């Protein structure tokens, strides 16, 4: 019977010690995830975002494409009208509500109804300036994006990874692209100047004129992979100069690459060439160095575009312009690997 007081004292001591222990723990700071982050967008603006970002309206197809490759297609709640035609974006995303576009403007009521955490869009053209002001006046954060070259694409992927909290996936995709892009650039750097052909990247218009790709994203790729972009050299300040057949004859490029959004567009351009007596006098035609390339995102096999597929477009141009130096480049293998690893197709 004498043991009981000892047991009671021990029990009370244990309770007191335990209570003190838990009170001590309660006084330690608890590590919590931040409720907001500040993003510096590609226009240099600092934008505060509440996190996690679960609802985004994205107003360009290529940013929707990148977001989907990062595994956050379920977080895209609104799109622009051009996204619906891209076969490289999951069907579920293409069926999201269309809120307008940067050229025709957007429906602010529709955007508000979607309750977005953020709107992601290009800036610097169309009605983008007015759209940004209107959205911010409604308290909706806007992230501004742009892309003029491969490095811009890398920065955009990293930025979207930070916005959506998918940094690891973004870095994986960046690594995939950068490794292969660096091979292209390092190989090109070894090509002597006298082995770089003159190249015309263009569209053949129905009025007999040509739209050349000069100081533009795709036009500059020509030089990145070992060609001399004759339109860029002739019109260094113009992105898409118009040229006539007389200028084409004077230029007389070594290689002509015709671009189109689908096979029908390419065929119609080739038909126009066949009807012209001028084209038969060109060096590129005589040497059978007239090629066609699918652009945009409407057709399977179109890779010359913004987004991760830009790498494949670069590789295709490299094979056409410098077959000697890029003979071992397996474009199909890389494109299959890119699509199977990062696209939900």
C-alpha positions as CSV (number, residue, x, y, z in Angstrom):
1,X,0.0,0.0,0.0
2,X,3.0,2.4,0.5
3,X,3.8,2.1,-3.2
4,X,0.7,4.2,-4.2
5,X,1.9,7.6,-3.1
6,X,5.2,7.1,-5.1
7,X,3.3,6.0,-8.2
8,X,1.0,9.1,-7.9
9,X,4.0,11.4,-7.5
10,X,5.7,9.8,-10.5
11,X,2.6,10.2,-12.6
12,X,2.2,13.9,-11.7
13,X,5.8,14.5,-12.4
14,X,5.5,12.9,-15.9
15,X,2.4,15.0,-16.6
16,X,4.2,18.2,-15.6
17,X,7.3,17.4,-17.6
18,X,5.2,16.4,-20.7
19,X,3.1,19.6,-20.5
20,X,6.3,21.6,-20.3
21,X,7.7,19.8,-23.3
22,X,4.7,20.4,-25.5
23,X,4.5,24.0,-24.4
24,X,8.2,24.4,-25.3
25,X,7.5,22.9,-28.8
26,X,4.6,25.3,-29.3
27,X,7.0,28.2,-28.7
28,X,9.2,27.1,-31.6
29,X,8.4,28.8,-35.0
30,X,6.7,26.5,-37.5
31,X,8.0,26.4,-41.1
32,X,5.1,27.3,-43.3
33,X,5.0,27.7,-47.1
34,X,4.8,31.3,-48.4
35,X,1.4,32.5,-49.3
36,X,2.7,34.7,-52.1
37,X,5.8,35.1,-54.3
38,X,7.1,38.0,-56.3
39,X,7.9,37.2,-60.0
40,X,9.9,39.4,-62.3
41,X,8.3,38.9,-65.6
42,X,9.9,39.2,-69.1
43,X,9.0,42.9,-69.3
44,X,11.0,43.6,-66.2
45,X,7.9,44.1,-64.0
46,X,7.7,42.8,-60.4
47,X,4.4,40.9,-60.0
48,X,3.1,39.6,-56.7
49,X,1.2,36.2,-57.0
50,X,-0.7,34.3,-54.4
51,X,0.5,30.7,-54.3
52,X,-0.2,28.1,-55.2
53,X,-1.3,29.2,-58.6
54,X,-4.2,26.9,-59.4
55,X,-6.2,28.9,-62.0
56,X,-4.4,30.6,-65.0
57,X,-5.7,32.3,-68.1
58,X,-3.1,32.0,-70.8
59,X,-3.5,34.2,-73.9
60,X,-0.9,32.6,-76.3
61,X,-0.8,29.1,-77.7
62,X,2.9,28.6,-77.2
63,X,2.7,29.5,-73.5
64,X,-0.2,27.1,-73.2
65,X,2.0,24.5,-74.9
66,X,4.9,25.0,-72.5
67,X,2.6,25.1,-69.4
68,X,1.1,21.7,-70.6
69,X,4.6,20.2,-71.0
70,X,5.2,21.2,-67.4
71,X,2.2,19.1,-66.3
72,X,-0.1,21.9,-65.3
73,X,-2.8,21.7,-68.1
74,X,-5.4,21.2,-65.4
75,X,-4.6,24.6,-64.0
76,X,-5.3,26.4,-67.3
77,X,-8.9,27.7,-67.1
78,X,-9.0,30.1,-70.0
79,X,-7.3,30.4,-73.4
80,X,-7.0,32.6,-76.5
81,X,-8.6,31.8,-79.8
82,X,-5.4,30.7,-81.4
83,X,-4.8,27.9,-78.9
84,X,-7.7,25.8,-80.1
85,X,-6.0,25.1,-83.4
86,X,-2.8,23.7,-81.9
87,X,-2.5,19.9,-82.1
88,X,0.4,20.0,-79.6
89,X,-1.8,21.2,-76.8
90,X,-4.0,18.6,-74.9
91,X,-7.6,18.5,-76.1
92,X,-8.8,19.3,-72.6
93,X,-7.0,22.6,-72.7
94,X,-8.2,23.4,-76.2
95,X,-11.8,23.0,-74.9
96,X,-11.3,25.6,-72.2
97,X,-13.3,28.9,-72.4
98,X,-12.0,31.2,-75.1
99,X,-11.6,34.8,-73.7
100,X,-10.4,36.5,-76.9
101,X,-6.9,37.3,-78.2
102,X,-4.3,40.1,-78.1
103,X,-5.3,41.5,-81.5
104,X,-9.1,41.7,-81.2
105,X,-9.1,42.2,-77.4
106,X,-10.5,40.1,-74.6
107,X,-13.8,39.7,-72.8
108,X,-13.1,40.9,-69.3
109,X,-16.4,39.6,-67.9
110,X,-15.5,36.1,-69.0
111,X,-12.0,36.3,-67.5
112,X,-13.5,37.6,-64.2
113,X,-15.9,34.7,-64.2
114,X,-13.0,32.2,-64.4
115,X,-11.5,33.7,-61.2
116,X,-7.9,33.4,-62.3
117,X,-4.9,33.6,-60.0
118,X,-2.9,35.0,-62.9
119,X,-3.2,35.9,-66.6
120,X,-0.1,35.1,-68.7
121,X,0.3,36.8,-72.1
122,X,2.6,38.4,-74.6
123,X,3.2,42.2,-74.5
124,X,4.3,44.9,-76.9
125,X,1.9,44.4,-79.8
126,X,-1.8,44.4,-80.7
127,X,-4.0,45.5,-77.8
128,X,-1.8,44.0,-75.1
129,X,-1.1,47.3,-73.4
130,X,-4.8,48.1,-72.9
131,X,-5.5,44.5,-71.8
132,X,-2.8,44.6,-69.1
133,X,-4.1,47.9,-67.8
134,X,-7.7,46.6,-67.7
135,X,-6.8,43.4,-65.9
136,X,-4.6,45.1,-63.3
137,X,-7.4,47.6,-62.6
138,X,-9.5,44.6,-61.7
139,X,-6.9,43.3,-59.3
140,X,-5.8,40.4,-61.6
141,X,-2.1,39.8,-61.7
142,X,-0.6,39.8,-65.2
143,X,2.7,38.1,-66.2
144,X,4.2,39.5,-69.4
145,X,6.1,37.2,-71.7
146,X,8.0,37.3,-75.1
147,X,10.2,35.2,-77.3
148,X,12.7,36.3,-79.9
149,X,15.2,33.4,-79.8
150,X,16.1,30.1,-78.2
151,X,17.4,31.7,-75.0
152,X,14.1,33.5,-74.5
153,X,12.4,30.1,-74.7
154,X,14.6,28.8,-71.9
155,X,13.9,31.8,-69.8
156,X,10.1,31.4,-70.4
157,X,10.2,27.8,-69.4
158,X,12.0,28.6,-66.2
159,X,9.6,31.4,-65.4
160,X,6.5,29.3,-65.9
161,X,8.1,26.6,-63.8
162,X,8.4,29.1,-61.0
163,X,4.9,30.4,-61.4
164,X,3.3,26.9,-61.2
165,X,5.7,25.4,-58.7
166,X,7.1,22.9,-61.2
167,X,10.7,24.0,-61.2
168,X,12.1,20.4,-61.3
169,X,10.1,19.6,-64.4
170,X,11.0,22.9,-66.0
171,X,14.7,22.3,-65.4
172,X,14.4,18.8,-66.9
173,X,12.9,20.2,-70.1
174,X,15.5,23.0,-70.2
175,X,18.3,20.5,-69.9
176,X,16.9,18.4,-72.7
177,X,16.8,21.4,-75.0
178,X,20.0,23.1,-74.0
179,X,22.2,20.0,-74.4
180,X,21.0,19.5,-78.0
181,X,21.0,23.2,-78.9
182,X,24.6,23.6,-77.7
183,X,25.6,20.8,-80.1
184,X,24.1,22.7,-83.0
185,X,25.8,26.0,-82.0
186,X,29.2,24.4,-81.4
187,X,29.1,22.5,-84.7
188,X,28.1,25.7,-86.6
189,X,31.0,27.6,-85.0
190,X,33.4,25.3,-86.8
191,X,32.0,25.8,-90.3
192,X,34.3,28.0,-92.4
193,X,32.8,31.2,-93.9
194,X,33.3,30.0,-97.5
195,X,31.2,26.9,-96.7
196,X,28.1,28.9,-95.6
197,X,25.5,29.0,-98.3
198,X,23.2,32.0,-99.0
199,X,19.7,31.0,-97.9
200,X,16.2,32.5,-98.5
201,X,13.5,31.5,-96.0
202,X,10.2,32.7,-97.4
203,X,6.6,32.4,-98.3
204,X,5.5,32.7,-101.9
205,X,2.5,35.0,-102.2
206,X,-0.2,34.9,-104.8
207,X,0.6,38.3,-106.1
208,X,4.0,37.2,-107.2
209,X,5.8,38.7,-104.2
210,X,7.7,36.8,-101.6
211,X,7.6,37.4,-97.8
212,X,11.1,36.7,-96.6
213,X,12.1,35.9,-93.0
214,X,14.8,38.5,-92.2
215,X,15.4,39.9,-88.7
216,X,12.9,37.6,-87.1
217,X,13.0,34.6,-84.8
218,X,13.1,32.0,-87.6
219,X,15.1,34.1,-89.9
220,X,18.0,34.3,-87.3
221,X,17.9,30.5,-86.9
222,X,19.2,30.3,-90.5
223,X,22.4,31.9,-89.4
224,X,22.6,30.0,-86.1
225,X,22.8,26.7,-88.1
226,X,25.4,27.7,-90.7
227,X,23.6,29.7,-93.4
228,X,23.8,33.3,-94.6
229,X,20.3,34.7,-94.4
230,X,20.3,36.9,-97.5
231,X,17.1,38.8,-96.5
232,X,18.6,39.5,-93.1
233,X,21.8,40.8,-94.6
234,X,20.0,42.9,-97.2
235,X,17.3,44.3,-94.8
236,X,18.8,44.1,-91.3
237,X,16.1,46.2,-89.7
238,X,13.1,44.4,-91.2
239,X,11.5,41.2,-89.9
240,X,9.5,40.2,-92.9
241,X,10.6,42.2,-96.0
242,X,8.5,41.8,-99.2
243,X,10.6,41.1,-102.3
244,X,9.7,40.8,-105.9
245,X,11.0,38.4,-108.6
246,X,13.6,40.9,-109.8
247,X,15.2,41.0,-106.4
248,X,15.0,37.2,-106.1
249,X,17.0,36.9,-109.4
250,X,19.6,39.3,-108.2
251,X,20.0,37.5,-104.9
252,X,20.0,34.1,-106.6
253,X,20.4,32.2,-103.3
254,X,22.1,28.8,-102.9
255,X,19.1,27.4,-100.9
256,X,15.5,28.4,-100.8
257,X,13.3,27.1,-98.0
258,X,9.5,27.6,-98.3
259,X,7.4,27.6,-95.2
260,X,3.7,26.9,-94.7
261,X,1.2,26.0,-92.0
262,X,0.0,22.8,-93.7
263,X,0.7,20.6,-96.7
264,X,-2.0,22.4,-98.8
265,X,-0.2,25.7,-98.2
266,X,3.1,24.3,-99.2
267,X,1.6,22.7,-102.4
268,X,-0.1,25.9,-103.5
269,X,3.3,27.7,-103.2
270,X,5.1,25.1,-105.2
271,X,2.4,25.3,-107.8
272,X,3.0,29.0,-108.1
273,X,6.7,28.4,-108.6
274,X,6.1,25.8,-111.3
275,X,4.0,28.4,-113.3
276,X,6.7,31.0,-113.2
277,X,9.4,31.1,-115.8
278,X,11.7,33.0,-113.4
279,X,12.3,30.3,-110.9
280,X,13.9,27.9,-113.4
281,X,16.8,30.3,-113.7
282,X,17.7,30.2,-110.0
283,X,20.7,28.4,-108.7
284,X,18.7,26.7,-105.9
285,X,16.2,25.3,-108.4
286,X,18.9,24.0,-110.8
287,X,20.8,22.4,-107.9
288,X,17.6,20.9,-106.4
289,X,18.0,22.8,-103.2
290,X,14.5,24.1,-102.8
291,X,13.0,22.7,-99.6
292,X,9.7,23.0,-97.7
293,X,9.1,23.2,-94.0
294,X,6.0,23.1,-91.9
295,X,5.6,25.9,-89.4
296,X,3.2,26.7,-86.5
297,X,1.2,24.1,-84.6
298,X,-1.7,23.1,-86.8
299,X,-0.2,20.0,-88.4
300,X,1.6,16.9,-87.2
301,X,5.3,17.3,-88.0
302,X,5.3,21.1,-87.8
303,X,8.2,22.0,-85.6
304,X,9.4,25.5,-86.7
305,X,7.6,27.4,-84.0
306,X,7.9,29.0,-80.6
307,X,8.0,26.6,-77.7
308,X,10.0,23.5,-77.0
309,X,9.5,22.4,-80.7
310,X,11.7,25.2,-81.8
311,X,14.7,22.9,-81.2
312,X,13.4,20.4,-83.8
313,X,12.8,23.2,-86.2
314,X,16.4,24.3,-85.8
315,X,17.6,20.8,-86.4
316,X,15.5,20.5,-89.6
317,X,17.0,23.7,-91.0
318,X,20.5,22.5,-90.0
319,X,20.1,19.3,-92.0
320,X,18.9,21.3,-95.1
321,X,21.5,24.1,-94.9
322,X,24.5,22.1,-93.7
323,X,24.0,18.4,-94.6
324,X,27.7,17.8,-94.5
325,X,28.2,18.9,-90.9
326,X,24.9,17.6,-89.6
327,X,24.8,14.2,-91.3
328,X,24.7,12.4,-88.0
329,X,21.8,14.5,-86.7
330,X,18.8,12.2,-86.1
331,X,15.9,14.7,-86.1
332,X,13.2,12.0,-85.9
333,X,14.7,10.4,-82.9
334,X,15.0,13.6,-81.0
335,X,11.5,14.8,-81.9
336,X,10.0,11.4,-80.9
337,X,11.8,11.6,-77.6
338,X,10.7,15.2,-76.9
339,X,7.1,14.4,-77.7
340,X,7.0,11.1,-75.7
341,X,8.7,12.6,-72.7
342,X,7.1,16.0,-72.3
343,X,3.9,16.0,-74.3
344,X,0.8,14.2,-73.4
345,X,0.3,12.7,-76.9
